Amino acid sequence: MRIVIFLLKCVVGVLATLGFFLVAGGVGAWLMWEQVEPLRARKAPLPDTMVLTLDLAPGVIEARPDNPLSRASLSGALVLRQTLGTLEAAGADPRVKGIFMRLGRGDLGLALVQELRDAVLDFRATGKFAIGFAETFGEAGDGTQHYYLASALDRIWLQPSGDIGLTGFSLQSPFLRAVLDDIGVEPRFGQRGPYKGVAAFMTETALPAPQRANLQRLLDSSLEQVAEDIAAARALTPAGVRALIDTAPHSAAAALDAKLIDRIGYLDAAEANAMADAGLAEDSAEHPFVPIDEFARRRDADESAGDTVALIYGLGPVVLDAGENDPVFGRLTMGADTVTAALRAALEDPEVKAIVFRIDSPGGSYVASDTIWHEVRRAREKGVPVIVSMGGVAASGGYFVAAPAHSIVAQPGTITGSIGVVTGKIVLAGLWDRLGINWDGVKAGARADTWSANRDFTAAEWRQVEATLDRVYEDFTRKVAEGRDLPLDKVLSIAEGRVWTGADALNAGLVDALGGYRKAYALAREAAGLDPAAPIQVKVFPEARDPFQAFIEDTLGGALEVPGIRALVRSLTRAVRALGPAIEVIDMITAQPRGAQLRAPGIETAR
């Protein structure tokens, strides 16, 4: 048996090593290609007649990750900010005659769609065409979101076999309380705010009434926005669009009759239509279709003019650590260390006139959020305006960090607010009893194991938990009141853990304006006293290193300074360690007793 264990350990080690170097080699080769390909592409001139193509199937992301593996896996995705800027540049480029968008596949969020819709409408306002094609809406992506985006185009093509899955929005969650009771698991959580539902799936058997009402309003507000915008774009009435939503999906023929689409046909027919609009015959030797990212790489542009506005990203759950983009486990975090360092660097840069803080976060650590909050407030006190631009979600801790900003901009469909607090733990004592497992150990300090899942809180400990909830909720609401210049009573009335759409948050006083990057930049110019029409230079903090250089230095050089590289190594390490406990248990069972005389027992450390 011992030789089996030894061989198993060897296999695990070899596989881990081979896996790492295979991944490292693949990523390294891709990064080398990423360095060479743009240089090669820039040498070739762009055609005199162009139709830019946007394929949404690979997805749309907020920012290109520094992490090499994530960067490689997301290489086909559109970067939102760059896409918006490129569409604006294309609108002013006489060589670009229109855009051709592939829709129906990939995940899209409501706020992101609204930002893209605004950019498409601005592009059309220059007099150029915008055509979209989808095989179907709803089979390989959210039909409502994709069609909502398509409605901004002046012509929508749908494949004959496709349909329009414009069915609206729904939210569903499993409720585990009955199952947890059956197996002896006790969820012990406290919260401030009846609408704070983050732990409800464990503590309740169904959606509590306050949370049901809140979420229903969230979806109603979202659908109102979609129906009104589609109606305006397609020359329909909001009531008529709602009726179409309630009777969806619709076949291609029915959608054409309902004026939801303009043409029925396959991709080649839609592309021929775009070529004709560009003034080219279908059999023309010219190939006008240019991917939008290729156009962005190859066009001549001077982006160094104008005053500097810093752009800082706060993406993912808020954590008391450096930010992380985990390539294996998909973890994206707003690290307090990373964000605060970026804010300080922007403040110390004499060229920075204002800061745009882009937030897409559901919240997380209170202490980490407070750390970032302090730096945002410090920037404001030093006279450098901070404009928050909210993405899909900026709630709870994601709203906390935004509160002291000079101005807050959100899309109508942004999910924000959730000013409330929840904390607690899962108690597994009943489960261990049913399984006949007895935990034992020692401790130094009466409350050293307070947060252990193996026992419940004592009465004194629970009083302390309640006091902590009160203190954090008071701090949260007070800082929102100060940052937003609102009476505390007003904040308390709109807090209680409620989530709001951006449109409702504007009416509640939680945000200042509706829009995206463009609106945020306009407010940044205004707050910094710059000419509203003056060009600006957007500088991202922290400044990203060249990915190939980072790969060589950190992976092969052993520096491991970039959080993304550390995340790659951590993920590979965790994957290997997943087999560790099983190997250790077998090893302990089969080992000679005398060989383990000085081995410490596996006592869990309370955290």
C-alpha positions, 0 to 999 in steps of 0.5 A: 500500500505504501508503494501505491501511495508513493506512486500516487503522489508521484503521479499527482506531482508529475501531472501538476508539473506537466499541466503547469508547463503546458499551460505556461507554454501555451499562454507564452506562445499566445502572448508572443503571437499577441505581440507580433500580430498587431504589428503585422496588422498595422502595416496593412492599410485599411480599405477605403470602404469599410463595414465594421463587424461586431460579434457578441458571441465571445462576450463583452467584458469591462477590461482586458485582464492582465492575467495571461491565461485569462487574457488568452481565454478572453482574447475574442471578447469585446472590451466595453470601453474600447468598443464604445470609443471605436464606435465613436471614432468610426462614426467620424471616419468617412471610410466606415459606411456602417456596422454589421452586428452578429447577435443572439449568442453570448451573455449580456447584462442589462446595463451593458446593453444600454451602454452599447445601445447608446453608442449604436444610436450615436453612430447611426446619428452620423448618418451611417447604417447599422444592420444586425443578424441573428440565427435566433434570439433566445437559444444561445443567449438571453433573447430579451437582452440580445433583442433589446440591443438589436432594437437600436439598429435600423435593420434586423435580419432573422434566420427563417428557422429562428424566433424572437424570445423576447420573454422578459426577466425572471429571478429564481433561487433555491431555498435550502432551509428544509434540507439543512434542517433535515441534515442538522445544519443550522444557518445562524445569520443576523442582518440589518434591513428586511430587504437584505436577502443575501442569506435568505436562501439558507435561512428561509423556505421561501422568498420573504415578503419584503424581498419579494416586493423589492425584487418584483419592483426591480424586474418591473423597472427593468422591463419598463425600460426595455419596453419603452426603448424598444417601442421608441426604436421600432415605432410601436407603443409600450403597451404593444411591446408588453403584449408581444413580450407576454406572448413570446416567443414569436416565429420569424414570420410572426415577428416580421408581421409584428414589426419586431424585425425587418428581413428574414434570411440567412447570413449571406443575404444579410451580408449582401444587404450590408455590402449594398448599403456600403455601395458595393456589389455582392460580387465585388472583389473588395472585402469591406467587412473589418472586425471592430478590434482590427479597426481599432488596432490599425486606424491612425489615432492620436490619443495623447492630446488633452488633459488626463483623466484617470480611469480606475476599475473596481470589478468583482467582490470587495476583498481585503487583499490585492485584486485577483483574476483567477483563470481556473476558478473564474474569481474576479475581485476588487482588491482593496490593496490594488484599488487604493494603490491606484487611487493614491497613484492617480492623486500623486500624478500632477497631470490627473485632473479627475478620476473616473472610478468604474464599479461593477461589484456586488460588494463583500468585505466591510473593512475592505470597502471602508478602506477604499471609501477612505481613499475616494473621500481623500481624493475628494478632499484634495480637490481631485473629483472622483466620478463613479461610473456604475456597470451592471451591479454596484450594490452593498459594498459596491455602493459603499465605496461610491458614496463619497464620490463627487458624482455617481452615474449609473445606467437605468438598468444598473442594480445598485443600493442594497444598503444593509448588513448581514453576517453569521455562520453555518453551524454543523454541530447537528450534522456531526451528531447525526454522522457520529463524528465528534470534534475535539480540541483545545483553545487559548482564549475564550472566544478563539473558536467563535466563528467555528462551524462546529458549534453555535454562538454563545449568548454573549457572542451573539450579543456581540454579533448583533452589536457589530451589525448595529455598528456597521449599519450605522456607519454605512448609512451615515457615510451614505448620508454624508457622501450624498448630502442627504438627511440621515432619515432619508437614507434610512428610508431608502436603505434597509437592504433594498436594491434599486435599478439605476432609474429608481435610484436616480429618483431616490437620490442615490445616483446623480445621472443616468448614462455610461462612460461618456456621461462620466467623462462629461461630468469629470470635465465639468468637475475639473473645470475643463472645456466640455468639448476638449479632448481628454487622455484617459489613463488607466491606473494601475498601469498594466504591464506588457503581458508578455513581459509579465509572463516572462518575468513573473512566471519564469523569473520567479518574481510573482509580483502581478496578482494575476500571475499569483492567481494562476499559480494559486489555482494550480496549487489548489487543484493539486492540493484537492487530492492532498487530504485523501492521500494523507488519510490513506497514508495515516491509516496504512502507516506504521504506528511508531512512524507517526509518534511525533505527528500532530493531529489534524485539528481545525484552526478556527478563523 
